[in-house]
Amino acid sequence: MDDVPYLMSVKILKPEFNNVRKIPLNSNQVTIGRNINNSVVVPAITISRNHCTIRKINENWILEDNSSFGIAVNGTLLGKGINKVLHHEDVIILDPEQFVYKFYNPFEDFEIPRKRIKLEHVDEDDILNNVKLKFEESQTYEIKHIEEKIHNAKEMQVTSKIMKDNLQLAMNNKIQLVKNEFASQIENLKGEENEIEKQKTILIAERDAQLALVREEMEGKIADLMVCLLTVYYCICQNANDRYL
């Protein structure tokens, strides 16, 4: 007989998950999830980073649902932040495809609550199929949301290229205008040859200074635009990733 309550998988797990076939509750608080900081790490994409917490309060073991898609206990889907008191042989579905457990508490009074007596007459496959359907509906919604975010990100990439090309064109036009203006002034210089060379040198220096200012101004605008667009693009992608996880 075990000396602590535990969860036991009712399904045959893949070899890489054999270490979570049995989950002993050997402390007053056990966290389960994909994040390595959890008491029990389950490295599967269908398990949230912080999937759930099971804690002992007085003589009761309480399950808190922290998952993205929901946890079911005896066929009832809980919901993020919802707590549920666990009883001996309760069926806990963390993920209907792989991770379905029974809760065993060797110290509990084994009188079966009325609700669970009723559940004994329900086909377990019906319970699993119902939870699986809800899981798939939730997953479909999340996938559509992610696809929408990806579409927005792609549109943002196209928009950023157009805006960048427009700024580049505006910079080239300004540069050409400055060059034309000073070329005309240089061409119309009059006077002695030495004086013309001096004026030409001054005009070329002024032209180069103005060209440098134009380039600095426009390249700064392009850089600011790219930083802004990349920030928005990152936020779109990160938001989609967080919702999926």
FENRAWO-V968322 format. One record per residue. N is the residue number from 0. RES is the residue in three letters. D_CENTER is the distance of its C-alpha to the mean C-alpha in Angstrom with 2 decimals. Layout:
n:N res:RES d_center:D_CENTER
n:N res:RES d_center:D_CENTER
This chain:
n:0 res:MET d_center:42.70
n:1 res:ASP d_center:39.42
n:2 res:ASP d_center:39.68
n:3 res:VAL d_center:36.13
n:4 res:PRO d_center:34.06
n:5 res:TYR d_center:31.54
n:6 res:LEU d_center:29.20
n:7 res:MET d_center:30.48
n:8 res:SER d_center:28.70
n:9 res:VAL d_center:30.65
n:10 res:LYS d_center:29.28
n:11 res:ILE d_center:29.99
n:12 res:LEU d_center:26.90
n:13 res:LYS d_center:26.14
n:14 res:PRO d_center:27.81
n:15 res:GLU d_center:24.65
n:16 res:PHE d_center:24.06
n:17 res:ASN d_center:27.70
n:18 res:ASN d_center:27.00
n:19 res:VAL d_center:25.32
n:20 res:ARG d_center:28.10
n:21 res:LYS d_center:29.63
n:22 res:ILE d_center:27.84
n:23 res:PRO d_center:30.50
n:24 res:LEU d_center:29.98
n:25 res:ASN d_center:31.94
n:26 res:SER d_center:30.83
n:27 res:ASN d_center:30.60
n:28 res:GLN d_center:26.79
n:29 res:VAL d_center:24.62
n:30 res:THR d_center:20.83
n:31 res:ILE d_center:19.15
n:32 res:GLY d_center:15.66
n:33 res:ARG d_center:13.81
n:34 res:ASN d_center:13.69
n:35 res:ILE d_center:16.97
n:36 res:ASN d_center:18.08
n:37 res:ASN d_center:18.87
n:38 res:SER d_center:22.51
n:39 res:VAL d_center:21.78
n:40 res:VAL d_center:19.08
n:41 res:VAL d_center:18.25
n:42 res:PRO d_center:16.42
n:43 res:ALA d_center:15.42
n:44 res:ILE d_center:12.27
n:45 res:THR d_center:13.68
n:46 res:ILE d_center:13.81
n:47 res:SER d_center:11.16
n:48 res:ARG d_center:10.85
n:49 res:ASN d_center:13.56
n:50 res:HIS d_center:15.08
n:51 res:CYS d_center:18.43
n:52 res:THR d_center:21.28
n:53 res:ILE d_center:24.93
n:54 res:ARG d_center:27.47
n:55 res:LYS d_center:31.24
n:56 res:ILE d_center:32.80
n:57 res:ASN d_center:36.59
n:58 res:GLU d_center:37.36
n:59 res:ASN d_center:34.35
n:60 res:TRP d_center:31.11
n:61 res:ILE d_center:28.20
n:62 res:LEU d_center:24.86
n:63 res:GLU d_center:21.97
n:64 res:ASP d_center:19.08
n:65 res:ASN d_center:15.67
n:66 res:SER d_center:13.83
n:67 res:SER d_center:11.47
n:68 res:PHE d_center:14.29
n:69 res:GLY d_center:17.33
n:70 res:ILE d_center:20.11
n:71 res:ALA d_center:23.64
n:72 res:VAL d_center:26.84
n:73 res:ASN d_center:29.98
n:74 res:GLY d_center:28.38
n:75 res:THR d_center:27.13
n:76 res:LEU d_center:23.43
n:77 res:LEU d_center:22.56
n:78 res:GLY d_center:19.36
n:79 res:LYS d_center:16.98
n:80 res:GLY d_center:19.34
n:81 res:ILE d_center:22.39
n:82 res:ASN d_center:24.93
n:83 res:LYS d_center:27.39
n:84 res:VAL d_center:30.56
n:85 res:LEU d_center:30.95
n:86 res:HIS d_center:34.34
n:87 res:HIS d_center:35.94
n:88 res:GLU d_center:34.82
n:89 res:ASP d_center:32.02
n:90 res:VAL d_center:29.65
n:91 res:ILE d_center:25.99
n:92 res:ILE d_center:23.45
n:93 res:LEU d_center:20.08
n:94 res:ASP d_center:19.43
n:95 res:PRO d_center:22.40
n:96 res:GLU d_center:22.25
n:97 res:GLN d_center:22.68
n:98 res:PHE d_center:22.53
n:99 res:VAL d_center:25.36
n:100 res:TYR d_center:27.46
n:101 res:LYS d_center:30.67
n:102 res:PHE d_center:31.23
n:103 res:TYR d_center:34.59
n:104 res:ASN d_center:36.32
n:105 res:PRO d_center:39.78
n:106 res:PHE d_center:40.85
n:107 res:GLU d_center:40.22
n:108 res:ASP d_center:43.12
n:109 res:PHE d_center:42.86
n:110 res:GLU d_center:44.06
n:111 res:ILE d_center:41.63
n:112 res:PRO d_center:40.34
n:113 res:ARG d_center:41.41
n:114 res:LYS d_center:37.96
n:115 res:ARG d_center:37.49
n:116 res:ILE d_center:41.03
n:117 res:LYS d_center:40.05
n:118 res:LEU d_center:36.95
n:119 res:GLU d_center:39.23
n:120 res:HIS d_center:40.64
n:121 res:VAL d_center:37.33
n:122 res:ASP d_center:36.39
n:123 res:GLU d_center:33.45
n:124 res:ASP d_center:32.33
n:125 res:ASP d_center:32.18
n:126 res:ILE d_center:29.92
n:127 res:LEU d_center:27.55
n:128 res:ASN d_center:27.66
n:129 res:ASN d_center:26.98
n:130 res:VAL d_center:23.90
n:131 res:LYS d_center:22.77
n:132 res:LEU d_center:23.33
n:133 res:LYS d_center:21.28
n:134 res:PHE d_center:18.41
n:135 res:GLU d_center:18.76
n:136 res:GLU d_center:19.02
n:137 res:SER d_center:15.81
n:138 res:GLN d_center:14.09
n:139 res:THR d_center:15.90
n:140 res:TYR d_center:14.75
n:141 res:GLU d_center:11.02
n:142 res:ILE d_center:11.95
n:143 res:LYS d_center:14.07
n:144 res:HIS d_center:11.54
n:145 res:ILE d_center:9.34
n:146 res:GLU d_center:12.81
n:147 res:GLU d_center:13.79
n:148 res:LYS d_center:11.09
n:149 res:ILE d_center:12.14
n:150 res:HIS d_center:15.69
n:151 res:ASN d_center:15.38
n:152 res:ALA d_center:14.14
n:153 res:LYS d_center:17.15
n:154 res:GLU d_center:19.43
n:155 res:MET d_center:18.44
n:156 res:GLN d_center:19.47
n:157 res:VAL d_center:22.74
n:158 res:THR d_center:23.42
n:159 res:SER d_center:22.96
n:160 res:LYS d_center:25.43
n:161 res:ILE d_center:27.92
n:162 res:MET d_center:27.85
n:163 res:LYS d_center:28.22
n:164 res:ASP d_center:31.09
n:165 res:ASN d_center:32.76
n:166 res:LEU d_center:32.72
n:167 res:GLN d_center:34.05
n:168 res:LEU d_center:36.77
n:169 res:ALA d_center:37.70
n:170 res:MET d_center:38.04
n:171 res:ASN d_center:40.23
n:172 res:ASN d_center:42.37
n:173 res:LYS d_center:42.92
n:174 res:ILE d_center:43.85
n:175 res:GLN d_center:46.31
n:176 res:LEU d_center:47.86
n:177 res:VAL d_center:48.48
n:178 res:LYS d_center:49.97
n:179 res:ASN d_center:52.20
n:180 res:GLU d_center:53.38
n:181 res:PHE d_center:54.44
n:182 res:ALA d_center:55.90
n:183 res:SER d_center:58.12
n:184 res:GLN d_center:59.23
n:185 res:ILE d_center:60.01
n:186 res:GLU d_center:61.94
n:187 res:ASN d_center:64.06
n:188 res:LEU d_center:65.08
n:189 res:LYS d_center:68.85
n:190 res:GLY d_center:71.35
n:191 res:GLU d_center:72.57
n:192 res:GLU d_center:70.68
n:193 res:ASN d_center:69.77
n:194 res:GLU d_center:68.60
n:195 res:ILE d_center:66.53
n:196 res:GLU d_center:64.78
n:197 res:LYS d_center:64.01
n:198 res:GLN d_center:62.58
n:199 res:LYS d_center:60.61
n:200 res:THR d_center:59.10
n:201 res:ILE d_center:58.15
n:202 res:LEU d_center:56.58
n:203 res:ILE d_center:54.58
n:204 res:ALA d_center:53.24
n:205 res:GLU d_center:52.35
n:206 res:ARG d_center:50.74
n:207 res:ASP d_center:48.59
n:208 res:ALA d_center:47.58
n:209 res:GLN d_center:46.52
n:210 res:LEU d_center:44.63
n:211 res:ALA d_center:42.76
n:212 res:LEU d_center:41.87
n:213 res:VAL d_center:40.69
n:214 res:ARG d_center:38.49
n:215 res:GLU d_center:37.06
n:216 res:GLU d_center:36.38
n:217 res:MET d_center:34.80
n:218 res:GLU d_center:32.76
n:219 res:GLY d_center:31.46
n:220 res:LYS d_center:30.42
n:221 res:ILE d_center:28.69
n:222 res:ALA d_center:26.84
n:223 res:ASP d_center:25.81
n:224 res:LEU d_center:24.65
n:225 res:MET d_center:22.49
n:226 res:VAL d_center:20.92
n:227 res:CYS d_center:20.23
n:228 res:LEU d_center:18.84
n:229 res:LEU d_center:16.63
n:230 res:THR d_center:15.25
n:231 res:VAL d_center:14.61
n:232 res:TYR d_center:13.14
n:233 res:TYR d_center:10.67
n:234 res:CYS d_center:9.76
n:235 res:ILE d_center:9.46
n:236 res:CYS d_center:7.22
n:237 res:GLN d_center:4.90
n:238 res:ASN d_center:5.41
n:239 res:ALA d_center:5.05
n:240 res:ASN d_center:1.97
n:241 res:ASP d_center:2.38
n:242 res:ARG d_center:5.28
n:243 res:TYR d_center:5.57
n:244 res:LEU d_center:5.48
